[in-house]
Amino acid sequence: MASTSGSDPIADMKAQMAEIRKQNTQDSIDTAWETQKNQKQDKWAQALADAARKG
């Protein structure tokens, strides 16, 4: 993580917080993508199970 000269700890902290927020946003996007993918797999599994039951 890039840091300024250290003469302004407030600026350093703000930069770190911005980096954390950026990572949290990416984590949220990744989680949403995984959830969506898993829901689609669940729907396919349910459809296949229904089809197998109906023969």
C-alpha positions as a Python dict, from the first residue, in 0.01 Angstrom:
ca = {
    (1, 'M'): (0, 0, 0),
    (2, 'A'): (143, 331, -103),
    (3, 'S'): (203, 579, 173),
    (4, 'T'): (281, 948, 164),
    (5, 'S'): (595, 1083, 327),
    (6, 'G'): (439, 1021, 667),
    (7, 'S'): (411, 1390, 743),
    (8, 'D'): (32, 1373, 711),
    (9, 'P'): (-107, 1072, 899),
    (10, 'I'): (-464, 1185, 827),
    (11, 'A'): (-401, 1168, 452),
    (12, 'D'): (-239, 825, 496),
    (13, 'M'): (-540, 704, 692),
    (14, 'K'): (-783, 839, 432),
    (15, 'A'): (-587, 666, 156),
    (16, 'Q'): (-593, 340, 350),
    (17, 'M'): (-967, 371, 413),
    (18, 'A'): (-1027, 437, 43),
    (19, 'E'): (-827, 124, -43),
    (20, 'I'): (-1028, -81, 209),
    (21, 'R'): (-1358, 50, 71),
    (22, 'K'): (-1244, -38, -281),
    (23, 'Q'): (-1158, -392, -171),
    (24, 'N'): (-1488, -426, 17),
    (25, 'T'): (-1675, -320, -297),
    (26, 'Q'): (-1489, -580, -501),
    (27, 'D'): (-1559, -845, -235),
    (28, 'S'): (-1930, -756, -246),
    (29, 'I'): (-1935, -785, -625),
    (30, 'D'): (-1755, -1121, -607),
    (31, 'T'): (-1997, -1247, -343),
    (32, 'A'): (-2300, -1136, -543),
    (33, 'W'): (-2161, -1309, -855),
    (34, 'E'): (-2102, -1632, -662),
    (35, 'T'): (-2451, -1617, -509),
    (36, 'Q'): (-2609, -1565, -850),
    (37, 'K'): (-2408, -1852, -1000),
    (38, 'N'): (-2504, -2083, -712),
    (39, 'Q'): (-2873, -1994, -746),
    (40, 'K'): (-2861, -2080, -1116),
    (41, 'Q'): (-2699, -2414, -1035),
    (42, 'D'): (-2968, -2480, -774),
    (43, 'K'): (-3242, -2407, -1031),
    (44, 'W'): (-3082, -2645, -1280),
    (45, 'A'): (-3046, -2915, -1015),
    (46, 'Q'): (-3412, -2871, -919),
    (47, 'A'): (-3522, -2884, -1283),
    (48, 'L'): (-3321, -3201, -1342),
    (49, 'A'): (-3461, -3361, -1026),
    (50, 'D'): (-3816, -3271, -1135),
    (51, 'A'): (-3753, -3413, -1483),
    (52, 'A'): (-3611, -3733, -1336),
    (53, 'R'): (-3910, -3769, -1106),
    (54, 'K'): (-4157, -3721, -1391),
    (55, 'G'): (-3961, -3967, -1603),
}
